[in-house]
């Protein structure tokens, strides 16, 4: 599926999406954003405010410039995973 198809489906379902880099750190150099949708929270360690749980839609696409991260509509969905992210940490 393309990014456009995934995001249009999520939008129709009224699901909020946020983008971030590097769900899979091995793909950092490609410069392609991944989409995250929050599905819950877990207990955070004392040094963080939150431990959020997301569904991560990981995309692949044409390599971007080193300084230009992007989310192009023709990026291809590579995988869907559960992603836990500590936020608001010291």
PyMOL Python script that loads the backbone (N, CA, C, O; Angstrom):
from pymol import cmd

cmd.read_pdbstr("""\
ATOM      1  N   UNK A   1       0.849  -1.187   0.000  1.00  0.00           N
ATOM      2  CA  UNK A   1       0.000   0.000   0.000  1.00  0.00           C
ATOM      3  C   UNK A   1       0.883   1.234   0.000  1.00  0.00           C
ATOM      4  O   UNK A   1       2.014   1.212   0.486  1.00  0.00           O
ATOM      5  N   UNK A   2       0.352   2.295  -0.546  1.00  0.00           N
ATOM      6  CA  UNK A   2       1.083   3.558  -0.524  1.00  0.00           C
ATOM      7  C   UNK A   2       0.761   4.317   0.762  1.00  0.00           C
ATOM      8  O   UNK A   2      -0.218   4.016   1.444  1.00  0.00           O
ATOM      9  N   UNK A   3       1.587   5.290   1.078  1.00  0.00           N
ATOM     10  CA  UNK A   3       1.343   6.141   2.251  1.00  0.00           C
ATOM     11  C   UNK A   3      -0.008   6.839   2.109  1.00  0.00           C
ATOM     12  O   UNK A   3      -0.763   6.941   3.076  1.00  0.00           O
ATOM     13  N   UNK A   4      -0.304   7.311   0.920  1.00  0.00           N
ATOM     14  CA  UNK A   4      -1.576   8.000   0.690  1.00  0.00           C
ATOM     15  C   UNK A   4      -2.753   7.093   1.025  1.00  0.00           C
ATOM     16  O   UNK A   4      -3.701   7.528   1.679  1.00  0.00           O
ATOM     17  N   UNK A   5      -2.705   5.845   0.590  1.00  0.00           N
ATOM     18  CA  UNK A   5      -3.799   4.904   0.873  1.00  0.00           C
ATOM     19  C   UNK A   5      -3.933   4.653   2.370  1.00  0.00           C
ATOM     20  O   UNK A   5      -5.045   4.644   2.899  1.00  0.00           O
ATOM     21  N   UNK A   6      -2.819   4.451   3.055  1.00  0.00           N
ATOM     22  CA  UNK A   6      -2.843   4.200   4.499  1.00  0.00           C
ATOM     23  C   UNK A   6      -3.408   5.407   5.235  1.00  0.00           C
ATOM     24  O   UNK A   6      -4.298   5.264   6.072  1.00  0.00           O
ATOM     25  N   UNK A   7      -2.893   6.596   4.927  1.00  0.00           N
ATOM     26  CA  UNK A   7      -3.324   7.796   5.646  1.00  0.00           C
ATOM     27  C   UNK A   7      -4.774   8.160   5.337  1.00  0.00           C
ATOM     28  O   UNK A   7      -5.484   8.643   6.219  1.00  0.00           O
ATOM     29  N   UNK A   8      -5.224   7.938   4.108  1.00  0.00           N
ATOM     30  CA  UNK A   8      -6.630   8.206   3.780  1.00  0.00           C
ATOM     31  C   UNK A   8      -7.542   7.262   4.559  1.00  0.00           C
ATOM     32  O   UNK A   8      -8.577   7.689   5.073  1.00  0.00           O
ATOM     33  N   UNK A   9      -7.172   5.988   4.652  1.00  0.00           N
ATOM     34  CA  UNK A   9      -7.967   5.027   5.415  1.00  0.00           C
ATOM     35  C   UNK A   9      -8.046   5.444   6.887  1.00  0.00           C
ATOM     36  O   UNK A   9      -9.126   5.442   7.477  1.00  0.00           O
ATOM     37  N   UNK A  10      -6.901   5.800   7.476  1.00  0.00           N
ATOM     38  CA  UNK A  10      -6.893   6.199   8.879  1.00  0.00           C
ATOM     39  C   UNK A  10      -7.705   7.471   9.098  1.00  0.00           C
ATOM     40  O   UNK A  10      -8.393   7.604  10.110  1.00  0.00           O
ATOM     41  N   UNK A  11      -7.627   8.391   8.165  1.00  0.00           N
ATOM     42  CA  UNK A  11      -8.393   9.631   8.276  1.00  0.00           C
ATOM     43  C   UNK A  11      -9.895   9.353   8.236  1.00  0.00           C
ATOM     44  O   UNK A  11     -10.653   9.940   9.008  1.00  0.00           O
ATOM     45  N   UNK A  12     -10.327   8.469   7.350  1.00  0.00           N
ATOM     46  CA  UNK A  12     -11.747   8.094   7.261  1.00  0.00           C
ATOM     47  C   UNK A  12     -12.209   7.469   8.579  1.00  0.00           C
ATOM     48  O   UNK A  12     -13.351   7.666   8.993  1.00  0.00           O
ATOM     49  N   UNK A  13     -11.321   6.716   9.238  1.00  0.00           N
ATOM     50  CA  UNK A  13     -11.642   6.069  10.517  1.00  0.00           C
ATOM     51  C   UNK A  13     -11.512   7.029  11.696  1.00  0.00           C
ATOM     52  O   UNK A  13     -11.728   6.632  12.841  1.00  0.00           O
ATOM     53  N   UNK A  14     -11.164   8.282  11.431  1.00  0.00           N
ATOM     54  CA  UNK A  14     -10.989   9.311  12.461  1.00  0.00           C
ATOM     55  C   UNK A  14      -9.827   8.994  13.413  1.00  0.00           C
ATOM     56  O   UNK A  14      -9.897   9.286  14.606  1.00  0.00           O
ATOM     57  N   UNK A  15      -8.775   8.403  12.880  1.00  0.00           N
ATOM     58  CA  UNK A  15      -7.603   8.032  13.668  1.00  0.00           C
ATOM     59  C   UNK A  15      -6.531   9.099  13.479  1.00  0.00           C
ATOM     60  O   UNK A  15      -6.167   9.437  12.353  1.00  0.00           O
ATOM     61  N   UNK A  16      -6.032   9.625  14.596  1.00  0.00           N
ATOM     62  CA  UNK A  16      -4.967  10.631  14.538  1.00  0.00           C
ATOM     63  C   UNK A  16      -3.638   9.959  14.219  1.00  0.00           C
ATOM     64  O   UNK A  16      -3.340   8.869  14.708  1.00  0.00           O
ATOM     65  N   UNK A  17      -2.854  10.625  13.396  1.00  0.00           N
ATOM     66  CA  UNK A  17      -1.552  10.107  12.982  1.00  0.00           C
ATOM     67  C   UNK A  17      -0.492  11.157  13.273  1.00  0.00           C
ATOM     68  O   UNK A  17      -0.695  12.344  13.018  1.00  0.00           O
ATOM     69  N   UNK A  18       0.631  10.718  13.804  1.00  0.00           N
ATOM     70  CA  UNK A  18       1.794  11.599  13.942  1.00  0.00           C
ATOM     71  C   UNK A  18       2.948  10.952  13.208  1.00  0.00           C
ATOM     72  O   UNK A  18       3.019   9.728  13.096  1.00  0.00           O
ATOM     73  N   UNK A  19       3.835  11.766  12.715  1.00  0.00           N
ATOM     74  CA  UNK A  19       4.970  11.244  11.960  1.00  0.00           C
ATOM     75  C   UNK A  19       6.247  11.436  12.754  1.00  0.00           C
ATOM     76  O   UNK A  19       6.415  12.418  13.477  1.00  0.00           O
ATOM     77  N   UNK A  20       7.139  10.473  12.600  1.00  0.00           N
ATOM     78  CA  UNK A  20       8.454  10.576  13.228  1.00  0.00           C
ATOM     79  C   UNK A  20       9.441   9.755  12.416  1.00  0.00           C
ATOM     80  O   UNK A  20       9.064   8.897  11.617  1.00  0.00           O
ATOM     81  N   UNK A  21      10.680  10.035  12.638  1.00  0.00           N
ATOM     82  CA  UNK A  21      11.714   9.252  11.968  1.00  0.00           C
ATOM     83  C   UNK A  21      12.068   8.026  12.799  1.00  0.00           C
ATOM     84  O   UNK A  21      11.849   7.980  14.009  1.00  0.00           O
ATOM     85  N   UNK A  22      12.588   7.099  12.150  1.00  0.00           N
ATOM     86  CA  UNK A  22      13.456   6.105  12.785  1.00  0.00           C
ATOM     87  C   UNK A  22      12.806   5.112  13.736  1.00  0.00           C
ATOM     88  O   UNK A  22      13.414   4.769  14.750  1.00  0.00           O
ATOM     89  N   UNK A  23      11.623   4.644  13.461  1.00  0.00           N
ATOM     90  CA  UNK A  23      11.096   3.544  14.269  1.00  0.00           C
ATOM     91  C   UNK A  23      12.103   2.396  14.206  1.00  0.00           C
ATOM     92  O   UNK A  23      12.396   1.759  15.218  1.00  0.00           O
ATOM     93  N   UNK A  24      12.620   2.145  13.027  1.00  0.00           N
ATOM     94  CA  UNK A  24      13.699   1.171  12.840  1.00  0.00           C
ATOM     95  C   UNK A  24      14.971   1.955  12.573  1.00  0.00           C
ATOM     96  O   UNK A  24      15.137   2.517  11.491  1.00  0.00           O
ATOM     97  N   UNK A  25      15.871   2.000  13.549  1.00  0.00           N
ATOM     98  CA  UNK A  25      17.071   2.838  13.422  1.00  0.00           C
ATOM     99  C   UNK A  25      17.950   2.442  12.241  1.00  0.00           C
ATOM    100  O   UNK A  25      18.774   3.244  11.801  1.00  0.00           O
ATOM    101  N   UNK A  26      17.800   1.240  11.722  1.00  0.00           N
ATOM    102  CA  UNK A  26      18.588   0.826  10.560  1.00  0.00           C
ATOM    103  C   UNK A  26      18.200   1.620   9.311  1.00  0.00           C
ATOM    104  O   UNK A  26      18.994   1.739   8.378  1.00  0.00           O
ATOM    105  N   UNK A  27      16.985   2.159   9.296  1.00  0.00           N
ATOM    106  CA  UNK A  27      16.513   2.924   8.144  1.00  0.00           C
ATOM    107  C   UNK A  27      16.702   4.431   8.312  1.00  0.00           C
ATOM    108  O   UNK A  27      16.167   5.207   7.520  1.00  0.00           O
ATOM    109  N   UNK A  28      17.445   4.851   9.317  1.00  0.00           N
ATOM    110  CA  UNK A  28      17.623   6.275   9.601  1.00  0.00           C
ATOM    111  C   UNK A  28      18.141   7.043   8.393  1.00  0.00           C
ATOM    112  O   UNK A  28      17.690   8.158   8.129  1.00  0.00           O
ATOM    113  N   UNK A  29      19.065   6.471   7.672  1.00  0.00           N
ATOM    114  CA  UNK A  29      19.722   7.189   6.581  1.00  0.00           C
ATOM    115  C   UNK A  29      18.824   7.405   5.367  1.00  0.00           C
ATOM    116  O   UNK A  29      19.186   8.173   4.476  1.00  0.00           O
ATOM    117  N   UNK A  30      17.667   6.753   5.305  1.00  0.00           N
ATOM    118  CA  UNK A  30      16.795   6.906   4.139  1.00  0.00           C
ATOM    119  C   UNK A  30      16.023   8.215   4.145  1.00  0.00           C
ATOM    120  O   UNK A  30      15.640   8.705   3.082  1.00  0.00           O
ATOM    121  N   UNK A  31      15.785   8.790   5.318  1.00  0.00           N
ATOM    122  CA  UNK A  31      15.074  10.061   5.397  1.00  0.00           C
ATOM    123  C   UNK A  31      13.582   9.962   5.153  1.00  0.00           C
ATOM    124  O   UNK A  31      12.964  10.933   4.714  1.00  0.00           O
ATOM    125  N   UNK A  32      12.984   8.796   5.432  1.00  0.00           N
ATOM    126  CA  UNK A  32      11.555   8.579   5.211  1.00  0.00           C
ATOM    127  C   UNK A  32      10.852   8.497   6.570  1.00  0.00           C
ATOM    128  O   UNK A  32      11.212   7.676   7.414  1.00  0.00           O
ATOM    129  N   UNK A  33       9.848   9.353   6.773  1.00  0.00           N
ATOM    130  CA  UNK A  33       9.097   9.335   8.021  1.00  0.00           C
ATOM    131  C   UNK A  33       8.210   8.100   8.125  1.00  0.00           C
ATOM    132  O   UNK A  33       7.765   7.554   7.115  1.00  0.00           O
ATOM    133  N   UNK A  34       7.958   7.666   9.369  1.00  0.00           N
ATOM    134  CA  UNK A  34       7.002   6.616   9.674  1.00  0.00           C
ATOM    135  C   UNK A  34       5.769   7.279  10.295  1.00  0.00           C
ATOM    136  O   UNK A  34       5.861   8.384  10.829  1.00  0.00           O
ATOM    137  N   UNK A  35       4.623   6.610  10.226  1.00  0.00           N
ATOM    138  CA  UNK A  35       3.383   7.108  10.825  1.00  0.00           C
ATOM    139  C   UNK A  35       3.099   6.329  12.104  1.00  0.00           C
ATOM    140  O   UNK A  35       3.265   5.110  12.145  1.00  0.00           O
ATOM    141  N   UNK A  36       2.670   7.041  13.154  1.00  0.00           N
ATOM    142  CA  UNK A  36       2.320   6.418  14.426  1.00  0.00           C
ATOM    143  C   UNK A  36       0.892   6.768  14.794  1.00  0.00           C
ATOM    144  O   UNK A  36       0.449   7.899  14.597  1.00  0.00           O
ATOM    145  N   UNK A  37       0.167   5.785  15.335  1.00  0.00           N
ATOM    146  CA  UNK A  37      -1.160   6.019  15.904  1.00  0.00           C
ATOM    147  C   UNK A  37      -1.152   5.469  17.325  1.00  0.00           C
ATOM    148  O   UNK A  37      -0.821   4.305  17.551  1.00  0.00           O
ATOM    149  N   UNK A  38      -1.516   6.309  18.267  1.00  0.00           N
ATOM    150  CA  UNK A  38      -1.485   5.917  19.678  1.00  0.00           C
ATOM    151  C   UNK A  38      -2.637   4.976  19.992  1.00  0.00           C
ATOM    152  O   UNK A  38      -3.789   5.239  19.647  1.00  0.00           O
ATOM    153  N   UNK A  39      -2.300   3.858  20.661  1.00  0.00           N
ATOM    154  CA  UNK A  39      -3.340   2.898  21.042  1.00  0.00           C
ATOM    155  C   UNK A  39      -3.445   2.706  22.551  1.00  0.00           C
ATOM    156  O   UNK A  39      -4.379   2.058  23.023  1.00  0.00           O
ATOM    157  N   UNK A  40      -2.504   3.259  23.317  1.00  0.00           N
ATOM    158  CA  UNK A  40      -2.584   3.097  24.766  1.00  0.00           C
ATOM    159  C   UNK A  40      -1.375   3.645  25.486  1.00  0.00           C
ATOM    160  O   UNK A  40      -0.495   4.265  24.890  1.00  0.00           O
ATOM    161  N   UNK A  41      -1.354   3.400  26.797  1.00  0.00           N
ATOM    162  CA  UNK A  41      -0.263   3.838  27.657  1.00  0.00           C
ATOM    163  C   UNK A  41       0.090   2.707  28.609  1.00  0.00           C
ATOM    164  O   UNK A  41      -0.752   1.877  28.951  1.00  0.00           O
ATOM    165  N   UNK A  42       1.349   2.688  29.033  1.00  0.00           N
ATOM    166  CA  UNK A  42       1.813   1.753  30.053  1.00  0.00           C
ATOM    167  C   UNK A  42       2.445   2.559  31.173  1.00  0.00           C
ATOM    168  O   UNK A  42       2.677   3.760  31.031  1.00  0.00           O
ATOM    169  N   UNK A  43       2.725   1.894  32.290  1.00  0.00           N
ATOM    170  CA  UNK A  43       3.382   2.573  33.400  1.00  0.00           C
ATOM    171  C   UNK A  43       4.777   3.006  32.986  1.00  0.00           C
ATOM    172  O   UNK A  43       5.563   2.220  32.457  1.00  0.00           O
ATOM    173  N   UNK A  44       5.062   4.267  33.236  1.00  0.00           N
ATOM    174  CA  UNK A  44       6.364   4.828  32.872  1.00  0.00           C
ATOM    175  C   UNK A  44       7.316   4.721  34.053  1.00  0.00           C
ATOM    176  O   UNK A  44       6.874   4.733  35.202  1.00  0.00           O
ATOM    177  N   UNK A  45       8.617   4.617  33.789  1.00  0.00           N
ATOM    178  CA  UNK A  45       9.588   4.663  34.878  1.00  0.00           C
ATOM    179  C   UNK A  45       9.571   6.055  35.518  1.00  0.00           C
ATOM    180  O   UNK A  45       9.089   7.009  34.907  1.00  0.00           O
ATOM    181  N   UNK A  46      10.081   6.173  36.716  1.00  0.00           N
ATOM    182  CA  UNK A  46       9.992   7.424  37.469  1.00  0.00           C
ATOM    183  C   UNK A  46      10.604   8.611  36.739  1.00  0.00           C
ATOM    184  O   UNK A  46      10.214   9.749  37.001  1.00  0.00           O
ATOM    185  N   UNK A  47      11.533   8.390  35.848  1.00  0.00           N
ATOM    186  CA  UNK A  47      12.239   9.502  35.192  1.00  0.00           C
ATOM    187  C   UNK A  47      11.574   9.947  33.879  1.00  0.00           C
ATOM    188  O   UNK A  47      12.121  10.784  33.162  1.00  0.00           O
ATOM    189  N   UNK A  48      10.408   9.393  33.568  1.00  0.00           N
ATOM    190  CA  UNK A  48       9.657   9.785  32.362  1.00  0.00           C
ATOM    191  C   UNK A  48       8.205  10.058  32.727  1.00  0.00           C
ATOM    192  O   UNK A  48       7.670   9.452  33.655  1.00  0.00           O
ATOM    193  N   UNK A  49       7.568  10.970  31.999  1.00  0.00           N
ATOM    194  CA  UNK A  49       6.153  11.273  32.233  1.00  0.00           C
ATOM    195  C   UNK A  49       5.237  10.208  31.658  1.00  0.00           C
ATOM    196  O   UNK A  49       4.216   9.865  32.254  1.00  0.00           O
ATOM    197  N   UNK A  50       5.613   9.678  30.479  1.00  0.00           N
ATOM    198  CA  UNK A  50       4.703   8.759  29.793  1.00  0.00           C
ATOM    199  C   UNK A  50       5.468   7.629  29.114  1.00  0.00           C
ATOM    200  O   UNK A  50       6.626   7.778  28.725  1.00  0.00           O
ATOM    201  N   UNK A  51       4.789   6.504  28.984  1.00  0.00           N
ATOM    202  CA  UNK A  51       5.246   5.409  28.131  1.00  0.00           C
ATOM    203  C   UNK A  51       4.052   5.057  27.251  1.00  0.00           C
ATOM    204  O   UNK A  51       3.180   4.275  27.630  1.00  0.00           O
ATOM    205  N   UNK A  52       4.042   5.660  26.063  1.00  0.00           N
ATOM    206  CA  UNK A  52       2.925   5.483  25.148  1.00  0.00           C
ATOM    207  C   UNK A  52       3.157   4.286  24.235  1.00  0.00           C
ATOM    208  O   UNK A  52       4.293   3.936  23.915  1.00  0.00           O
ATOM    209  N   UNK A  53       2.055   3.671  23.827  1.00  0.00           N
ATOM    210  CA  UNK A  53       2.098   2.517  22.927  1.00  0.00           C
ATOM    211  C   UNK A  53       1.432   2.931  21.621  1.00  0.00           C
ATOM    212  O   UNK A  53       0.320   3.459  21.612  1.00  0.00           O
ATOM    213  N   UNK A  54       2.128   2.684  20.530  1.00  0.00           N
ATOM    214  CA  UNK A  54       1.661   3.085  19.207  1.00  0.00           C
ATOM    215  C   UNK A  54       1.626   1.884  18.262  1.00  0.00           C
ATOM    216  O   UNK A  54       2.313   0.885  18.473  1.00  0.00           O
ATOM    217  N   UNK A  55       0.823   2.004  17.234  1.00  0.00           N
ATOM    218  CA  UNK A  55       0.963   1.159  16.057  1.00  0.00           C
ATOM    219  C   UNK A  55       1.851   1.971  15.123  1.00  0.00           C
ATOM    220  O   UNK A  55       1.534   3.116  14.800  1.00  0.00           O
ATOM    221  N   UNK A  56       2.951   1.389  14.694  1.00  0.00           N
ATOM    222  CA  UNK A  56       3.894   2.071  13.800  1.00  0.00           C
ATOM    223  C   UNK A  56       3.732   1.521  12.395  1.00  0.00           C
ATOM    224  O   UNK A  56       3.878   0.322  12.154  1.00  0.00           O
ATOM    225  N   UNK A  57       3.433   2.413  11.484  1.00  0.00           N
ATOM    226  CA  UNK A  57       3.382   2.080  10.066  1.00  0.00           C
ATOM    227  C   UNK A  57       4.707   2.534   9.475  1.00  0.00           C
ATOM    228  O   UNK A  57       4.953   3.732   9.333  1.00  0.00           O
ATOM    229  N   UNK A  58       5.557   1.578   9.132  1.00  0.00           N
ATOM    230  CA  UNK A  58       6.888   1.907   8.626  1.00  0.00           C
ATOM    231  C   UNK A  58       6.874   1.901   7.101  1.00  0.00           C
ATOM    232  O   UNK A  58       6.371   0.973   6.467  1.00  0.00           O
ATOM    233  N   UNK A  59       7.436   2.954   6.537  1.00  0.00           N
ATOM    234  CA  UNK A  59       7.429   3.135   5.092  1.00  0.00           C
ATOM    235  C   UNK A  59       8.836   3.113   4.531  1.00  0.00           C
ATOM    236  O   UNK A  59       9.813   3.380   5.231  1.00  0.00           O
ATOM    237  N   UNK A  60       8.912   2.792   3.261  1.00  0.00           N
ATOM    238  CA  UNK A  60      10.161   2.880   2.528  1.00  0.00           C
ATOM    239  C   UNK A  60       9.886   3.691   1.273  1.00  0.00           C
ATOM    240  O   UNK A  60       8.758   3.734   0.782  1.00  0.00           O
ATOM    241  N   UNK A  61      10.907   4.321   0.770  1.00  0.00           N
ATOM    242  CA  UNK A  61      10.745   5.136  -0.429  1.00  0.00           C
ATOM    243  C   UNK A  61      12.100   5.531  -0.970  1.00  0.00           C
ATOM    244  O   UNK A  61      13.136   5.033  -0.530  1.00  0.00           O
ATOM    245  N   UNK A  62      12.074   6.419  -1.915  1.00  0.00           N
ATOM    246  CA  UNK A  62      13.307   6.916  -2.509  1.00  0.00           C
ATOM    247  C   UNK A  62      14.114   7.645  -1.438  1.00  0.00           C
ATOM    248  O   UNK A  62      13.566   8.434  -0.668  1.00  0.00           O
ATOM    249  N   UNK A  63      15.404   7.380  -1.394  1.00  0.00           N
ATOM    250  CA  UNK A  63      16.283   8.012  -0.404  1.00  0.00           C
ATOM    251  C   UNK A  63      16.196   9.534  -0.520  1.00  0.00           C
ATOM    252  O   UNK A  63      16.271  10.087  -1.618  1.00  0.00           O
ATOM    253  N   UNK A  64      16.039  10.202   0.622  1.00  0.00           N
ATOM    254  CA  UNK A  64      15.952  11.663   0.654  1.00  0.00           C
ATOM    255  C   UNK A  64      17.332  12.258   0.882  1.00  0.00           C
ATOM    256  O   UNK A  64      18.281  11.554   1.226  1.00  0.00           O
ATOM    257  N   UNK A  65      17.424  13.538   0.688  1.00  0.00           N
ATOM    258  CA  UNK A  65      18.643  14.281   0.999  1.00  0.00           C
ATOM    259  C   UNK A  65      18.922  14.162   2.494  1.00  0.00           C
ATOM    260  O   UNK A  65      17.997  13.997   3.289  1.00  0.00           O
ATOM    261  N   UNK A  66      20.176  14.245   2.872  1.00  0.00           N
ATOM    262  CA  UNK A  66      20.562  14.104   4.282  1.00  0.00           C
ATOM    263  C   UNK A  66      19.869  15.132   5.176  1.00  0.00           C
ATOM    264  O   UNK A  66      19.659  14.864   6.359  1.00  0.00           O
ATOM    265  N   UNK A  67      19.512  16.287   4.648  1.00  0.00           N
ATOM    266  CA  UNK A  67      18.900  17.347   5.453  1.00  0.00           C
ATOM    267  C   UNK A  67      17.397  17.477   5.239  1.00  0.00           C
ATOM    268  O   UNK A  67      16.772  18.365   5.819  1.00  0.00           O
ATOM    269  N   UNK A  68      16.804  16.615   4.421  1.00  0.00           N
ATOM    270  CA  UNK A  68      15.408  16.782   4.058  1.00  0.00           C
ATOM    271  C   UNK A  68      14.611  15.511   4.311  1.00  0.00           C
ATOM    272  O   UNK A  68      14.515  14.648   3.438  1.00  0.00           O
ATOM    273  N   UNK A  69      14.041  15.398   5.505  1.00  0.00           N
ATOM    274  CA  UNK A  69      13.150  14.278   5.811  1.00  0.00           C
ATOM    275  C   UNK A  69      11.809  14.572   5.175  1.00  0.00           C
ATOM    276  O   UNK A  69      11.401  15.730   5.079  1.00  0.00           O
ATOM    277  N   UNK A  70      11.112  13.516   4.735  1.00  0.00           N
ATOM    278  CA  UNK A  70       9.876  13.737   4.010  1.00  0.00           C
ATOM    279  C   UNK A  70       8.938  12.544   4.169  1.00  0.00           C
ATOM    280  O   UNK A  70       9.353  11.443   4.530  1.00  0.00           O
ATOM    281  N   UNK A  71       7.676  12.795   3.892  1.00  0.00           N
ATOM    282  CA  UNK A  71       6.656  11.747   3.872  1.00  0.00           C
ATOM    283  C   UNK A  71       5.919  11.882   2.551  1.00  0.00           C
ATOM    284  O   UNK A  71       4.906  12.578   2.479  1.00  0.00           O
ATOM    285  N   UNK A  72       6.404  11.235   1.516  1.00  0.00           N
ATOM    286  CA  UNK A  72       5.810  11.333   0.186  1.00  0.00           C
ATOM    287  C   UNK A  72       4.639  10.365   0.054  1.00  0.00           C
ATOM    288  O   UNK A  72       4.660   9.271   0.619  1.00  0.00           O
ATOM    289  N   UNK A  73       3.626  10.772  -0.691  1.00  0.00           N
ATOM    290  CA  UNK A  73       2.441   9.955  -0.875  1.00  0.00           C
ATOM    291  C   UNK A  73       2.710   8.619  -1.535  1.00  0.00           C
ATOM    292  O   UNK A  73       1.957   7.665  -1.341  1.00  0.00           O
ATOM    293  N   UNK A  74       3.775   8.544  -2.311  1.00  0.00           N
ATOM    294  CA  UNK A  74       4.082   7.292  -3.003  1.00  0.00           C
ATOM    295  C   UNK A  74       5.033   6.381  -2.220  1.00  0.00           C
ATOM    296  O   UNK A  74       5.448   5.346  -2.741  1.00  0.00           O
ATOM    297  N   UNK A  75       5.388   6.742  -0.986  1.00  0.00           N
ATOM    298  CA  UNK A  75       6.156   5.830  -0.135  1.00  0.00           C
ATOM    299  C   UNK A  75       5.346   4.543   0.033  1.00  0.00           C
ATOM    300  O   UNK A  75       4.115   4.569   0.025  1.00  0.00           O
ATOM    301  N   UNK A  76       6.043   3.430   0.185  1.00  0.00           N
ATOM    302  CA  UNK A  76       5.387   2.124   0.274  1.00  0.00           C
ATOM    303  C   UNK A  76       5.419   1.600   1.706  1.00  0.00           C
ATOM    304  O   UNK A  76       6.452   1.666   2.374  1.00  0.00           O
ATOM    305  N   UNK A  77       4.288   1.080   2.175  1.00  0.00           N
ATOM    306  CA  UNK A  77       4.206   0.490   3.504  1.00  0.00           C
ATOM    307  C   UNK A  77       5.098  -0.743   3.559  1.00  0.00           C
ATOM    308  O   UNK A  77       4.942  -1.673   2.767  1.00  0.00           O
ATOM    309  N   UNK A  78       6.034  -0.740   4.505  1.00  0.00           N
ATOM    310  CA  UNK A  78       7.001  -1.827   4.637  1.00  0.00           C
ATOM    311  C   UNK A  78       6.583  -2.808   5.724  1.00  0.00           C
ATOM    312  O   UNK A  78       6.678  -4.022   5.540  1.00  0.00           O
ATOM    313  N   UNK A  79       6.118  -2.279   6.865  1.00  0.00           N
ATOM    314  CA  UNK A  79       5.709  -3.151   7.972  1.00  0.00           C
ATOM    315  C   UNK A  79       4.822  -2.382   8.941  1.00  0.00           C
ATOM    316  O   UNK A  79       4.772  -1.152   8.937  1.00  0.00           O
ATOM    317  N   UNK A  80       4.126  -3.151   9.770  1.00  0.00           N
ATOM    318  CA  UNK A  80       3.265  -2.601  10.825  1.00  0.00           C
ATOM    319  C   UNK A  80       3.679  -3.289  12.116  1.00  0.00           C
ATOM    320  O   UNK A  80       3.697  -4.518  12.196  1.00  0.00           O
ATOM    321  N   UNK A  81       4.013  -2.486  13.134  1.00  0.00           N
ATOM    322  CA  UNK A  81       4.521  -3.023  14.399  1.00  0.00           C
ATOM    323  C   UNK A  81       3.940  -2.276  15.587  1.00  0.00           C
ATOM    324  O   UNK A  81       3.406  -1.175  15.446  1.00  0.00           O
ATOM    325  N   UNK A  82       4.050  -2.887  16.757  1.00  0.00           N
ATOM    326  CA  UNK A  82       3.770  -2.182  18.008  1.00  0.00           C
ATOM    327  C   UNK A  82       5.054  -1.481  18.411  1.00  0.00           C
ATOM    328  O   UNK A  82       6.134  -2.073  18.381  1.00  0.00           O
ATOM    329  N   UNK A  83       4.930  -0.206  18.792  1.00  0.00           N
ATOM    330  CA  UNK A  83       6.098   0.607  19.130  1.00  0.00           C
ATOM    331  C   UNK A  83       5.845   1.297  20.460  1.00  0.00           C
ATOM    332  O   UNK A  83       4.878   2.045  20.601  1.00  0.00           O
ATOM    333  N   UNK A  84       6.707   1.049  21.433  1.00  0.00           N
ATOM    334  CA  UNK A  84       6.612   1.690  22.748  1.00  0.00           C
ATOM    335  C   UNK A  84       7.619   2.829  22.796  1.00  0.00           C
ATOM    336  O   UNK A  84       8.774   2.676  22.399  1.00  0.00           O
ATOM    337  N   UNK A  85       7.152   3.990  23.298  1.00  0.00           N
ATOM    338  CA  UNK A  85       7.994   5.181  23.263  1.00  0.00           C
ATOM    339  C   UNK A  85       7.903   5.915  24.598  1.00  0.00           C
ATOM    340  O   UNK A  85       6.832   6.370  24.997  1.00  0.00           O
ATOM    341  N   UNK A  86       9.035   6.022  25.279  1.00  0.00           N
ATOM    342  CA  UNK A  86       9.121   6.809  26.514  1.00  0.00           C
ATOM    343  C   UNK A  86       9.175   8.275  26.136  1.00  0.00           C
ATOM    344  O   UNK A  86       9.970   8.677  25.286  1.00  0.00           O
ATOM    345  N   UNK A  87       8.311   9.090  26.781  1.00  0.00           N
ATOM    346  CA  UNK A  87       8.243  10.506  26.452  1.00  0.00           C
ATOM    347  C   UNK A  87       8.327  11.341  27.711  1.00  0.00           C
ATOM    348  O   UNK A  87       7.930  10.902  28.790  1.00  0.00           O
ATOM    349  N   UNK A  88       8.848  12.546  27.565  1.00  0.00           N
ATOM    350  CA  UNK A  88       8.969  13.464  28.690  1.00  0.00           C
ATOM    351  C   UNK A  88       9.979  13.000  29.722  1.00  0.00           C
ATOM    352  O   UNK A  88       9.765  13.162  30.923  1.00  0.00           O
ATOM    353  N   UNK A  89      11.077  12.425  29.258  1.00  0.00           N
ATOM    354  CA  UNK A  89      12.095  11.902  30.179  1.00  0.00           C
ATOM    355  C   UNK A  89      13.111  12.974  30.574  1.00  0.00           C
ATOM    356  O   UNK A  89      13.342  13.936  29.841  1.00  0.00           O
ATOM    357  N   UNK A  90      13.705  12.784  31.741  1.00  0.00           N
ATOM    358  CA  UNK A  90      14.740  13.712  32.216  1.00  0.00           C
ATOM    359  C   UNK A  90      15.947  13.720  31.325  1.00  0.00           C
ATOM    360  O   UNK A  90      16.904  14.448  31.588  1.00  0.00           O
TER     361      UNK A  90
END
""", "prot")
cmd.dss("prot")
cmd.show_as("cartoon", "prot")
cmd.util.cbc("prot")
cmd.orient("prot")
